[in-house]
């Protein structure tokens, strides 16, 4: 099926540029950008007059299952988070809690213009919990990398089950605990199974102090595990030389600026990572302690970075789009280039600014998100999600939340 987005101001990201043009979609891909594009007889025409048209945002690090315990841990430290979330709430999760939490979290992403998410899912108590998480992320209709966080035969089963159903919008990555959290033998086993199954890796790293960051990278170096298809989440304690090592070996970084600052990891390193040549995306991480929309993340990353660098609004937009896609390991996302996935967001530009890029990064919030497409399919239009029964989702999530947080 063909579609034409007409009348909008396009913002592409690789490189960042602003165009007055139409955009054509065929079979879920962007096929043409230009003025006065011919409209096929069977094409749907989306009127983007007065709107900004840009690639859907990419959340490069998010624990999507936690939407049912949103804002349960404001003003706490990282040890407090571990105790509350992983020590108290997580053991209470049944498969249905995982499914509805993941579904609601993914719908929150879509509602905010996030069309791709790297879902770091460390709630794999049983195979049923894993199936529930995959069911939830799939039901939302978002493009996703499902980060599986258990090293056991169930990973093979989950990988095979996903492959058997064609994958669709959902692919898989290995989400190991990593050498800064588990002992070296266990960490080595995690990486070996990822290599055996040809899965990319996304790991929490570099956020627990300089000694821990150095130890983790040294482990990867000694075991010849530094390389492409490896995403490092946080990295607050990495030195410039360590960031250069990650860049030189093809790694990527995911920064969660607000949660990192709130939980005490340290200042976000978005600007230093970009300067070192590391493709760097942004992630909400946990809505237990931080916001779940990309506008907040772009603004906070920009604000922290401007304290001591020339980081620009264009850098922030790239982190939220094309560089986020590189961090998540998703090809063909985060850009309007012909051949890319038709993952697109239309933003109402009711109070136009002189610079459209700055308007997105600094002057908008989720209220601006009018229309969202994933693979050419409309999931939000006219400011309302059309891809889910929100009343039912909210009711089931509320029941789940009440049970999970009772007498917490």
N, C-alpha and C positions, 0 to 999 in steps of 0.2 A: 504494500500500500504506500502511496506517495502522500506527502504533505508539504505545504509551503508555509513558512513563517514570514509574514510580509509586514513592512512598515516600521520595523523596529531599528534601534541602534545596536549593532552587534559589537560585542567585546570578545575578541579572541585572545589567546593566552600564550601562544608559542610561535612568534613573540607576541607580547601584549600589544594590541592595536585596536583602534576603534573604527568601525566601518558603518556606513549607511548602505545597507544592502538587504536583499532577501536571502532566505536559506531554504534549500530543498532537502527533503528526507525521502529515501527509498529503502524499504525493507530494513528499517531499524538503523540505517547509517546515514550520515550526512553525505550528500553526493555533489552539492553545488552551492556556491555562494556568489551572488551577483545582483545587479540591478535589473528589475523587470523580468524576472525569470518566468518562463512559460509555465502555465498551470495546466497539468494534465487533467483530463475530464474527470478522472476518478480521485483527484487529489483533494485532501482536506486543507482549507486555508485558515491559518491562525493569524488573526489580526493583532500585531504587536505594536500598533501605533502608540507612541508615548511611553514605550517600555524599553528596557535594556535587555538584550538577548545574549546570554553567555553560557559557557559550559556549566553543567551541574557541578556543584561543589563535591569534593571528595574528603570524607572523614577518614584519615589514615591510621587512626588508633582509637577504638571505642569498645568498651565492655557493654554491648548492647543489651544483654540480659538484665542489667541493673535498673531498667526504667521503672520497675515497680517499687523501688526503694529510693526514688528520686529525692534529693535534698535531705536525706536521713542523716548526713554527716557533714553539715557546715561547720567551719571553724575548728576542725580537728586536724591532728598531725597524721603523718603516714602510719605510725604504729597504731594510732587510734582507728584509722581506716581499716587496717588489717584485722584488728580485733572486732570491730563492728560488722564489717561486710563479710570477710572470709571466715571469721570466728563465730559470729552470731547468726547473721542472716543466711549465708550460703548453705550451711548444713540443713536448713529448713526447706530449701527449694525442692519441690517435686517436679516431675517433667512438665506438667501443665503450667507451673509457675515460670519455668524456663521458656516455654513456647509463647505465652502471652507477654512476658517481659520483653523477649526478643522481637516479637511482632510489633508491640507498641513502640519500642525504641526505634525500630526501622521506619515505622510510619512517622514518628517524630522527625527523623532525618528527612524523609521525603517532603513533609510539610514545610520544612525550613530550606528546601532547595538542595539538599544533599542527595545526590543520586547514586553515589558509590560509597560503601563503608567497608573498612577492614575491621571485621568483628572478632575481637580477641576474646574467645569464649572459654574462660576457665571455670566452667560449671559442669564439667563432664563427670558427674558422679557415677552414672551408669550409661549403657548404650541407649536406654530410653531417654535420658536427659539430652544426649547428643542428637538423637533423632528429633526431639522436640525443638531444640535450638535451630536445626536446619529447616524444619517445617515452618517455624516462625519467621525466619529471615526470608524464606522463599515466598511465603504467603503475602508478605508486604509488597513484593514486586520491585525491590531495590536491587541494584547490582552490588554484589558483595563478595568479599574474600572471607571465607569462614576459617578463622584461626583456631585450630584444634589443639588443646593444651593437655593432652595426656599421652605418655609414651607407653603404649601397650598394644596388643593385637587389635583392640577396638579401633585404633587409628586406621589400620589397613581396611577394616570392615567399613568404616565411615567413608574412606576414600573410594573404595570400590562401589559402595552404594550410590555415592554422588555421581561417579562416572557412569554407572549403569543407567541412571535416569537422564543422562545427557548433560548434566550440570546446569545448563541454561544460564541464568544470570549469576549463579553462585558457583565459585571455584573454591579450592581449599589451600590452606597454608599450614605448616607446622608452627605452633606457638609454644616453644619450649620454655620451661622455667629459666633455663640458662645457667651459666657458670657462676653468676653472682648470687644465685639463690640456692641451687643444689650443688652437691659435691661434683668433682670433675668426672667421675665415672658415670654418674647419672646424666650429666650434661653431654658427655660424649655419646652416650646411648641415644639421647634425643636427636643430636645432629646426624648420627648414622642412619636412624630410621627415616629422617627427612631426605637424606641423600638416596637411600634405598628406594623410597617411593617417589623420588623426583619432585619433591615439594619445596616451594620457597619457605623461608624462615622469617618469622617476626618475633623479636625477643625484647623483653624489658632489659635495658642495659644502660650503664653509665649514669644512672640517676641516684645512686646510693653512696656517693662520696668518691673522692679521688682514688683511694686505695682499691676500692671495689671495681671502679671503672678500669683501672690499669690491669688488675688481676684478670678481669673478664676478657679484655682484648688480648692479653698475653696468652691465655688459654686457647683462644681461637687461632692466634698466630702459631703457637707450638704445634697445634693439631691440624694445621693447614686448612682451617675452616673459614678464614676470611675470604670473602668473595662476593660476587653478584648474587642477586635474589636473596639478600639478607637485609632485613629492615630492623633498625635499632630504635626502640621507643624510649624517649626522654633524653638521655645523653648529657644531662646538665653538668656533669663533672668532667667531661672530656676536654682535654687540652686542644689547642689548635693543631698540634702535631698529630694527635690521635684522630681528630676529625679528618685531617689530610690522609691518614692511613685508610680510614673508612672510604673516603672518596676514591683514592687510588685503587682500592680493591673492589670497587663497584657497588658498595653498600649505599643504603638510603637511611634517612632519619625521619621519625615522626615526633613532633613536638606538641605537647598539650599545655599551652602556656598558663592558663588559669589554674588548673589542677596542680601542676608542678609547683607553682608559687604558693598555692594554698596549703598543700600538704608538706611543704618544707624541702622539696627536692633541690631548690635553688632557682636562680634566674633562668628563664628559657634561653636556649642558645640558637634560636632561629637564625639570627643574623650571622653569627660566627660560622654556623654550619653552611649556610649559603656561600659565604665568603671562601670557605675551604673547598667548595665545589661539590658538596654533598646534596643530592636532590632531597629536599626537605618539605614534608607535608605537615598538616595540622590535624590534631585529633581532639575530640571532646574528652576522651578517656572515660571518666565516670561522672554520670549525672548525680551521683550521691553527693558530690562535693563541688560540682561546677556546672556551667551551662551546656546545653546540647546543640547549639546552633553555630553555624560557621561565621556569622557576622560578629558575634562576641569573640570568637577565636582570632579572626583576622585583626580585629581592633586591638585585642590584648597583645598579640604577637607584635604588631606594629608599634604599640606604645612601649613595650619593653625594649624592642630593638632600637628605637630612636634615641634611647638614653645615651648610647655610645657608638652609634654607627650611622651610615647613610642609607639604611634599609628603607625602601620606598613602598608606596601603596601598590605599585606594580609587583614588587617582590611578594607582598602579602597576598595579592590575588593569585599569583602563580602557586604559592604554597597551598592555597585553598582549592586549586584546580589541577593543572597539569603536573606540577611537582608532587602534589598529593597522590595523583594516580601512579606516578613512578614509585613513590614510597609504598603504596599499597600493592604494587606489582600488577597493575591492570593496564594492559595496552589499549590504545584507542579511546581513552577517556580523558576528560579534563581539557579538551580543546575542541574548536569548531572546524578543524581541518577536514576537508573532504576525505572520506574513508573512515572517519572516527565514528564511534557509537553516537547515536542521536540521543544523548543524555544532556538535556538542555533545560535551563531555567529562564523564565521571563519575569523580570522584576518591574513593578510599577514605579515609574520615575515621576511621581507627583510634584516633587519640588526639585526640578532639574538643577544640577550643579554644573559649574564650568568644566570640570573634569569628570567624565563618567566613571573612570576607574576609582577615583577618590570617593565618588558618590557611593559606590558599592561597598568599599572597604570602611569608610568612615561615617557615611551619612544614612545608612539603611539598617533595617532590622527585619525580622521574619514577616512583619506586616506587608512588606513589599513583594513577597513571593506570590505571584499571581498564578503562574502556570508552570508545571514541571512535567517533563517527558523523560522516560527511561526506555532506551532502545526504540524510540519513536512512538511509544505508547504513552498517552496522556494519563498521568496519575493524579494530577492536581490541575484544576482549571477554575478561573474566576475566584481564586482565593480559597477553594475548598477541595479537600481530597475526594477523589471520585473512585478510588480503588479499594475502599474498605468500608465496612459497617462500623463507623466510629463509635456509635452508641453502644454496640455490643462489645467492642474492644475495651472501651472505658469501664463498662460494668464488670467484665471478667477481670480486668487489671485491678480494679478497686477491691474486689473480693480477695484476689491474690495478695495484694499489699496488706490488707487487714490481717490476714493470717500470718504473713511473714513477719510483721512488725509487732504482733501482739506481745505485750509485756517484755519488749526488747530492752 
